[in-house]
Amino acid sequence: MGEKILIIGANGQIGTELASALRGIYGSDAVIASDISSPNNAGGENNGPYEIVNVLDKDNLHHVFDKHRPTQVYLLAAILSAIGEQKPKIAWDLNMTGLLHVLDFSVEFKVAKVFWPSSIAVFGPHSPQQQTPQYCVMDPNTVYGFSKLAGERWCEYYFTKYGLDVRSIRYPGLIGWRTNPGGGTTDYAVHIFHEALKTGKYESFLSVNTALPMMYMEDAIRATITLMNTPADTLNIRSSYNLAGISFTPAQLADEIKKYIPGFEISYSNNDPRQAIADSWPKSIDDSYAQKDWGWKLEYDLSKMVEDMLVNMKKII
């Protein structure tokens, strides 16, 4: 019997590209994409099975599990950091209750492997900001951050108590050209490319020297699939693996863009609430556990990422 892979949240920034990548590996019919609304991307119904699913609707979600009997589940539905601060209780409910529904049904239907994304948002103002280690003080001060930290504890709990093979990555900020970002603090690093090509200028909501860990989407998708394909007995982290990308500031990113768009101008806004969130997050990440346990290695540095982003975005703008 082959794999049956259910992706919940397939219309989002990660889900869109993950659905396409997994269908390329396992075949279109083996990957069931799902989201709260109709498909709007390459991972949608035109390329394979699609279900409309609200992760908070327990009966509907149970029906989808029962109908498809997935061997793998990727839960990507979430409210991200910036939007989460505007709707804190809704964000907590979606991020926590949705996860618990999926964990419970994965145990009930004997799902072989579950993927759930965490984030660098689990760290806080008292976490070491340089080369933030896998294990350290974690005092997130956003709803998104502490919902992800609580989610990590639930994932490890279900592995320990029920033997559910849950796997997770603490993603840095993600940058991709195929879809728009979904309301996170690192979104500037995608918006800047759109504006550079459209208008030749961009106003950053983060300050000039705000360094944050970022990752090109190609690397993030590859990391996710690599982790899910790694033998279970080699994995030592059952909360969530640190994953380092490339740390840079808005100014450094703008300088790299100027190599291709010489007249590009960047300015900086003041008093954006996302700045306080960014200031509480790591500036760089230590991902030595991911390197050791499942052979993780970054492919896209800042220069390679910027070149690829601009080449591809020129085709769609």
N, C-alpha and C positions, 0 to 999 in steps of 0.2 A: 504493500500500500504506500502511495506517495504522500508527500507533504500536502497539508491543507493549511494555508496561512491566512489568518484574519488580521487585518490592519484596521484599528479603530482610530479615527482621526486622519483619514487618508487624504483629505483635501488641504491639509496644512503644509507649512514650509518643508518639514521633514517628510511627512506622509506622501506627498506628491512624488518625490524623487525615490523614496524607499519602495513604493508600490511598483514603479517602473523598473527599478533595479531587480526586485525579487521576481517579477514576472519574466524578466529576461533570463533569470537563473532557473526558475522552477516551471515556467510556462504560465500563460495567462489564466487558464482555468484553475490553477492551483492557488491563486492569490485572490482572496475576497477583500476588496476595498470597502470601507464603510465610513460614513460621517453623518453628521446631524442634518445635512442638506444634500441636494443632488450633486453629482460629480461635476467638477469644473476644471479638470486637469487630465494629464496623460495617464494617470492611474485610475481613471474612472470607468464607467460602464461600457464605453466603446471598446475597451481593451481587455475586458474580463468581468467577472461577476462583481456586483455592487449592491450593497445594502444601505438603507437609511437607518441609522442607529443613533439613539440618544443614550449615552452611557449611564445617565441617571434614571432611565426608564428600565427598571429591573426586569419586568416581564418581557419587554421587547428584546432586551439584550440576551436574556435566557433563551428566547426563541431562536435567535441567530446562532448562538452556541449549539443548540440542539439540532438545528437545521444543517449546519456545516461541519460539526464535530472537528474543529481545528486541531492540528497537531502543534502549531505555533501561533501565538498571539502577540501582536505589537500594539500596546496601548499608548497612543500619542495624543489623545484628546486632553487638552489642558487650557487654562487661562494663564497667560504669561505675566511677567513682573509688572510692567507699567499699567496694563489694564487691570491686573489684580488689585492694585492699590486704589483704583477707582470703584471696584466692586468686590470688596474683600470677602464678604460672606459667601457670595456666589462663587468666587474663585476657590475658596476653601471647600465648598460643597462639591464642585465639579472635580477638583484635583484629588480629593480624599475619597469621597463616596464612590466616584467612578472607578478608582483603583481597587477599592475593596470589593465592588461588584465583580470586577474582572478576576481578581484573585480567587474569590469564592467559586465562580463558575469554572475557572481553570482547574481547581481541585476537583469539583464535581464531575467535569467531563474529561478528566485525566489528560489535560493538555501537557505535551511533553516539555515545551519551553515557552516562557513568557519574557518579552522585552518591555521594559518601562523606563523612559528617560528621566534622569535627574538633571541637575544643573549646578553650575558654579554658584548659583544663588543660595545654596545651602550654607555657604560660608558667610561670615559676618564681620563686623568691625573689629572684633578681637581675634579673628583668625589671622595667621601669618599671611601677609599680602604678597611676599616674594617667594616663588617656588612653593606655593601652598601644598603641604603634604597630604597624603591620603587620610591620615589620622591626626586630628588637631582640634582645638576649640572651634565649635561651630555654633554661632549665635546669630542666625539670620534675622533680619529686622523687616522683612517684607512677607506678605501672605504667601506669595509664590515660593519664597525661600523656605519658610517653615512648613509649608505643605509638602515640598519636596523632601525635606529632612525627615518629616514624619513618614512619608511614603517609603523612604529608604529603610526605615525601621520595620515597617510592615512587610516589605519584600523579604528582608532577612528573616523575619519571624515566620512567614509562610514557608520559606525554605527549610528552616530548622524544625518547625512543628509539623508540617504536612509533607515535606519532601518535594515541594513545588520548585521546579528549576527556573527561578526568576533571575534575570540578568539585567544589568543596568549600567549606564554611562552618565557621568556628570558632564554634560556638554558645556563647552564654552559658548560664546556668541557664535551663531552660525550665519554664514554668508553664501548666498546662492543667487543665481540669475533667473531661474525658472518660475519662481513664485514670489509674491510679496511676503515680507515677514509678518508676524502675527501679534505685535504689540509688546515687544520686549525692550529692555534697556539698551541692548546692543544694535537695535534696528538702524541706527545712523549709518552703520557700515555697509548696509545695502542701499539705503536711500541716497547716499552720496553718489553712487554710480549713476542712478537714474538722473539726478539733477546735473551731474557733470556732463552727461551726453545731451540732455534736453536744453539746459540753460547756461552751462558753463560756470555755474556758481552754486554754492550750497551753504546754508546756515546750520551748523552743528548744534544739537541740543546738549552735547557734552563738551567740556572745556578742552582747551588746546592740548594739555598734557595728561589727559585721562587715559592711562594705559589699561587695556582689558585683554584677556585671552580670547582669541577668535579662532574660527576654523572654517575652511572652505567646505562647502556641502559635499563635494566629491569625497573628501577625506572622512567626513562624518558618516556618510552612508557606508563607505568601505569599512570603517571601524565597527559600525553596528553589525554588519553582516559577518565580519570576522569574529567578533565576540560570540555571536549566536552559533557559529559553526565550530567553535572551540570545544574540545572534549570537556565534559563537566568536571572531571577529576583534576584538571589543571587550574581551575578557577579558585582563587583564595578569597575573593571579595564577593560577598553576597548582599551588601548594601548597595554600593554603586562605585564604579571605577572612576577615579580621576582621569581626565583626558585633556592633555595640553594641546594647544594649537599654536598660533603665532600671536604674541603679544605686541600691540602697537597702539599709538595714540591717533586721534583724528588728524593731527598735523602730519604725522608720518604717512598715514594713508593718503592724505591729500598730495603730499610730495611725490608719492609713487604714481598717482593718477596724472600729475602734471607732466610726467615723462611722455605721456601719450596725448594729453590735452594741455598744451603749454599755457594757454590763457586761463585755465581753471582757477577760480578764486574760492576760498573758504573763509567763512566768518563764524562767530560763536555767539550763541544766545546766553543770556544770564538767567539764573533763578529757575531753571527747568527742574521739576521734581525728580526727573530721572537721574540728575547729577548726584543726588544724595544716595541713590541706590547704587550707582556705579562706584562711588567712593567707598562703599562698604564691601565691595567684592575684591577678589584677588587680582593682582596685576600680572602674575604668571603662575603656572601650575606644575607640580611635580607629578608626572604620570608613570613613574618607574614600575609600579605594580602592573599596569597594562602592558608595558614593554616586556616585562619578565613573564607574565602569565599567559599572554596570548599574542606576543610578538608584534605589538603595535609599533608603527613607525609612520611619522608624518611625511606626506609627499609634497604638499603645496606650501611653499614659503610665501612671504608677502608679495614679492615680485612676480612669481608664477601665478598667484591667485589674481592679482590685479590685471595682468595681461589676459588671462582666460575670461575673467568677468567682462572686460570691455569688448573683447572679440565677440562673445556670445550676446551681450546686451545690445550691441549695434544692430544685430539681426532682428530684434523684437521691438526696438523703440522707433 
